[in-house]
Amino acid sequence: MQRNSGSAVRLTRRAIAAAALALTATAASAATITIAVVNNPDMIEMKKLSAEFEKSNPDIKLNWVVLEENVLRQRATTDITTGSGQFDVMMIGAYEAPQWGKRGWLSPMTNLPSDYDVNDVMKPVRDSLSYNGTLYALPFYAESSMTFYRKDLFAAKGLTMPPKPTYDQIAQFADKLTDKANGVYGICLRGKAGWGENMAYLTTLVNTEGGRWFDEKWNAQLTSPEWKKAVNFYVDLMKKDGPPGASSNGFNENLTLMSSGKCAMWIDATVAAGMLYNKNQSQVADKIGFAAAPTAVTPNGSHWLWAWALAIPKTSKKQDDAKKFIEWATGKPYIEAVAKDEGWASVPPGTRESTYNRPEYKQAAPFGEFVENAIKTADPNHPTAKPVPYTGVQFVGIPEFQSFGTVVGQSISGALAGQMSVDAALTAGNAAANRAVRQAGYQK
């Protein structure tokens, strides 16, 4: 009996050693894919839930690089243009995907499995991430822009937010709602410099004032009456009714201000709705109302279209594993996983028709139908009242834009901070925009 028992122990030890060896071998052979994403709340949730992906795919290990928006854009652009191959998956948007796809820098998102159901992805979103009908990135979430406001503060002042407010009305509301003694500001808007930060919002303001970045011959228009009116309105409004230090505030900073009860109104991305209505993330979840992004003289370009999406650089040596991860992170089961973890109101919005048809989502997200309509009515092909030679609502869809768009953003952020006049900021911005398109050969 004892001899048999000793044999059993030896066998058990051998089995344990063999299993440990197998595990070590699996770990050693696991492919590591490096993923660069923006540090917005939805992406932090993706990183958290990715443990499930690794569990189901023990041969794939994920290495996360989570970066502030401007830094991510800079790092991703440098990586893709130099071909350094630092990232296997990178988060890009509707600005980069078609341009980088056209240049052959991204792997096409073709031959997707049938259960991925690519036709379930909203067509405007698919189109925004495609070049010549080929998808070059899969959307993690998509958004337009809208107005958020505090229903309780409006009621206390006897104010009513219309479904489609004008900028004149917004300014009047902000004046009445500002209560600096109690740390409440009438309005919060992006002030942080960046083509995708303050300029994303400001371009919609310029558009609805009847302005445009360029005329049909690629002459910059930043010193036009429309630009001057829009940017002066913005600077005056923020100085009077905005929070202190607004020139440093981007999407995340304003989200924090709004969700902690410091803002009476906020005009920004529709994706914030799920965060503001989430009681775990927002102190004012039961007090939030919403309306359309404001208009001035034209509805054209008053609300944007954007998608944060996942793409694979051609330089990645782990194409199949990277694609498997992206299919997981942008697929229907992932949306179910977020719903289970955070609730249906917090699932990544704006991508799939099926999400908006779910009774659970309709019940949890009173803003759902509104957001879906805002995304589908944003028109990147006709972003302005006057004709323009470019596409894009809140950006100019040419490679040079991220450079001169950021320069303009820095000048206007400087005007907001009181470092220069609006006229000086726009004159400098106009020169930078003209120089960029002239050097690139757009101006004939």
SVG drawing of the C-alpha trace seen along z (x, -y; Angstrom):
<svg xmlns="http://www.w3.org/2000/svg" viewBox="-40 -92 51 94">
<polyline fill="none" stroke="black" stroke-width="0.4" points="0.0,0.0 2.8,-2.4 4.7,-1.7 1.6,-2.4 1.0,-5.6 4.6,-6.7 4.1,-6.0 1.0,-8.1 2.8,-11.0 5.6,-10.7 3.0,-10.7 1.2,-13.6 4.5,-15.6 5.3,-14.7 1.9,-15.9 2.2,-19.1 5.7,-19.7 4.4,-18.9 1.5,-21.3 3.8,-24.0 6.1,-23.5 3.2,-23.6 2.0,-26.9 5.4,-28.3 5.7,-27.4 2.3,-28.9 3.3,-32.1 6.6,-32.2 4.9,-31.7 2.2,-34.2 2.3,-37.1 2.3,-40.5 0.3,-43.2 0.8,-46.8 -2.3,-48.9 -2.3,-52.7 -5.6,-54.3 -6.9,-57.7 -7.5,-58.0 -11.3,-58.6 -13.5,-56.7 -14.8,-54.3 -11.3,-53.2 -10.4,-52.7 -13.4,-50.3 -12.1,-48.5 -8.7,-48.0 -10.5,-46.7 -12.6,-44.2 -9.7,-43.0 -8.8,-40.5 -11.7,-38.5 -10.1,-38.6 -6.8,-37.4 -8.5,-34.6 -10.2,-33.4 -7.0,-33.9 -4.1,-32.7 -1.7,-32.9 -2.2,-36.7 -0.9,-39.2 -2.0,-42.8 0.4,-45.7 -1.6,-49.0 -0.3,-52.5 -3.0,-54.9 -2.4,-58.5 -3.9,-62.0 -5.7,-62.9 -3.2,-65.3 -0.3,-63.1 -1.9,-60.0 -2.5,-61.8 1.2,-63.0 2.6,-59.5 0.3,-57.6 1.1,-60.0 4.8,-59.8 4.7,-56.0 2.7,-55.6 4.6,-58.2 8.0,-56.9 7.0,-53.2 8.6,-52.5 6.1,-49.8 5.8,-50.7 2.1,-49.8 0.1,-46.8 -3.3,-48.5 -3.8,-52.2 -6.9,-54.3 -7.4,-56.8 -10.5,-58.6 -12.6,-59.7 -9.9,-62.2 -7.0,-59.7 -8.6,-56.5 -9.4,-57.5 -6.2,-59.4 -3.9,-56.8 -5.8,-54.0 -5.3,-55.9 -1.6,-56.0 -1.4,-52.3 -0.3,-52.7 -3.2,-50.7 -4.3,-47.1 -7.8,-47.0 -10.6,-45.7 -11.8,-43.0 -12.9,-39.4 -14.6,-40.0 -16.4,-37.0 -20.1,-36.8 -21.1,-37.1 -19.2,-40.4 -22.1,-41.7 -20.3,-44.7 -23.6,-45.9 -25.0,-46.5 -22.4,-49.3 -24.2,-52.6 -23.4,-53.6 -22.3,-57.2 -19.8,-55.8 -18.5,-53.1 -18.2,-55.7 -16.2,-58.0 -13.6,-55.2 -13.4,-54.1 -11.5,-55.1 -12.8,-54.0 -15.4,-51.7 -12.8,-49.8 -12.9,-50.0 -9.5,-50.8 -10.6,-50.9 -13.5,-49.5 -15.4,-51.9 -15.1,-51.6 -17.6,-54.4 -19.0,-57.2 -20.4,-60.6 -21.9,-63.9 -22.2,-66.9 -25.1,-68.2 -26.0,-70.5 -26.2,-69.2 -27.8,-71.2 -28.9,-71.1 -32.7,-70.7 -32.8,-71.7 -30.9,-74.9 -33.1,-75.9 -36.2,-75.2 -35.0,-77.2 -34.5,-80.3 -37.8,-79.6 -35.9,-78.9 -36.8,-76.5 -34.3,-74.9 -35.7,-74.6 -35.1,-71.4 -33.0,-73.3 -31.4,-76.3 -29.7,-79.2 -26.4,-80.7 -28.1,-83.9 -30.3,-81.9 -27.3,-80.0 -25.6,-83.3 -28.8,-84.6 -29.1,-81.3 -25.4,-81.4 -25.7,-84.9 -28.7,-84.0 -27.3,-80.7 -23.7,-81.7 -23.4,-81.7 -19.6,-82.0 -20.1,-82.4 -21.4,-78.9 -18.9,-77.5 -21.4,-77.1 -20.6,-78.4 -23.2,-79.2 -21.3,-77.3 -18.3,-75.0 -16.6,-74.7 -13.4,-73.3 -10.4,-75.7 -7.4,-73.4 -5.4,-73.9 -5.6,-71.2 -7.1,-70.5 -9.3,-67.8 -9.8,-69.7 -10.8,-73.4 -10.9,-73.5 -13.4,-70.6 -15.9,-72.6 -14.9,-76.1 -15.2,-74.9 -18.9,-73.9 -19.4,-77.4 -17.8,-79.0 -19.8,-76.8 -23.1,-77.7 -22.2,-81.4 -21.8,-80.9 -18.0,-80.7 -15.5,-78.2 -11.8,-77.4 -11.2,-78.0 -13.0,-79.3 -13.2,-77.2 -9.7,-78.3 -8.1,-77.3 -7.7,-80.8 -7.9,-80.8 -10.9,-82.6 -10.0,-83.0 -10.0,-86.8 -13.5,-86.9 -16.4,-88.6 -17.9,-85.1 -14.8,-83.8 -14.3,-87.1 -17.9,-87.1 -17.8,-83.4 -14.5,-83.6 -15.3,-86.9 -18.6,-85.4 -16.8,-82.4 -14.1,-84.3 -16.5,-86.9 -19.0,-84.2 -16.2,-82.1 -14.7,-85.1 -18.0,-86.1 -19.7,-82.8 -17.1,-80.1 -14.9,-78.5 -11.5,-79.8 -8.6,-78.3 -10.8,-77.4 -7.9,-77.5 -6.6,-74.3 -9.9,-72.4 -10.5,-69.7 -13.2,-67.0 -12.1,-65.2 -11.7,-68.3 -15.2,-69.6 -16.7,-66.2 -15.3,-66.3 -16.7,-69.8 -20.1,-68.9 -20.5,-65.6 -19.4,-67.2 -22.1,-69.9 -19.9,-72.9 -21.5,-73.6 -25.1,-74.7 -24.5,-73.9 -21.9,-72.1 -21.8,-71.8 -19.7,-68.8 -19.6,-65.2 -22.7,-63.0 -20.6,-60.2 -20.6,-62.1 -24.3,-61.4 -23.8,-57.9 -21.2,-59.1 -23.4,-62.0 -26.4,-59.7 -24.3,-57.0 -24.9,-57.4 -21.5,-55.8 -19.7,-58.5 -21.9,-61.6 -23.2,-63.5 -25.9,-65.1 -27.1,-61.9 -30.8,-62.6 -30.6,-66.3 -29.2,-66.2 -31.2,-67.4 -30.2,-67.5 -30.8,-69.4 -29.4,-69.8 -26.1,-71.5 -26.9,-75.3 -27.2,-77.1 -26.6,-80.7 -27.4,-81.7 -27.3,-78.2 -27.7,-74.6 -24.9,-73.5 -22.0,-72.1 -23.5,-72.9 -22.9,-69.3 -20.0,-67.1 -19.4,-63.5 -16.5,-61.6 -15.6,-58.0 -12.8,-56.7 -11.8,-53.6 -9.2,-50.8 -6.8,-50.2 -3.8,-48.1 -0.7,-49.7 0.8,-47.8 4.1,-47.7 2.6,-45.4 4.1,-41.9 1.1,-40.5 -1.7,-41.3 -4.0,-38.3 -3.8,-38.7 -4.3,-42.4 -7.4,-41.9 -8.8,-39.3 -8.5,-41.9 -10.2,-44.6 -13.0,-42.3 -13.6,-41.6 -13.4,-45.2 -15.8,-46.5 -18.2,-43.5 -21.7,-42.9 -20.6,-40.7 -18.3,-43.5 -21.3,-45.8 -23.1,-43.2 -20.1,-42.9 -20.1,-46.6 -23.9,-46.5 -23.3,-43.8 -20.5,-45.7 -21.6,-49.3 -25.3,-49.3 -26.9,-49.7 -26.6,-53.6 -22.8,-53.3 -22.2,-51.0 -20.1,-52.4 -22.5,-54.5 -23.0,-55.5 -21.7,-52.4 -24.4,-49.7 -28.0,-49.8 -28.7,-46.8 -27.7,-48.8 -30.4,-51.4 -33.0,-48.7 -32.5,-47.1 -35.4,-47.7 -32.9,-47.7 -30.8,-50.5 -33.9,-52.5 -35.1,-52.3 -31.7,-53.1 -30.6,-55.8 -33.3,-58.5 -30.8,-60.3 -30.3,-57.3 -32.7,-58.2 -31.5,-61.8 -27.8,-60.8 -28.5,-58.3 -30.3,-61.1 -27.5,-63.6 -24.9,-61.1 -27.0,-60.3 -27.7,-64.0 -24.2,-65.3 -23.0,-65.9 -19.2,-65.9 -19.7,-66.4 -21.6,-69.7 -20.2,-71.1 -20.8,-74.8 -23.4,-77.1 -20.9,-78.4 -19.1,-75.9 -15.8,-74.5 -13.1,-72.3 -12.8,-70.0 -14.8,-67.4 -15.2,-67.2 -17.5,-69.0 -15.1,-69.8 -11.9,-69.3 -10.5,-69.9 -9.9,-66.5 -6.4,-67.0 -3.1,-65.8 -1.8,-69.3 -4.8,-70.2 -3.5,-68.6 -0.5,-70.9 -2.1,-74.2 -5.3,-73.3 -3.2,-72.9 -1.4,-76.3 -4.8,-78.0 -6.0,-76.2 -3.0,-77.5 -3.6,-81.1 -7.3,-81.0 -6.4,-79.4 -4.0,-82.2 -6.8,-84.8 -9.0,-83.0 -6.3,-83.2 -5.9,-86.9 -2.5,-86.6 -3.5,-88.2 -6.5,-89.7 -8.9,-87.7 -7.9,-89.7 -4.2,-88.9 -5.0,-85.2 -7.0,-85.0 -4.5,-86.9 -1.7,-84.5 -4.0,-81.5 -4.9,-82.7 -1.2,-83.1 -0.4,-79.6 -3.4,-78.0 -2.5,-79.9 1.2,-78.9 0.4,-75.2 -2.0,-74.9 0.3,-77.0 3.3,-74.8 1.2,-71.6 0.1,-72.9 -3.6,-73.3 -3.6,-77.0 -3.2,-77.4"/>
</svg>
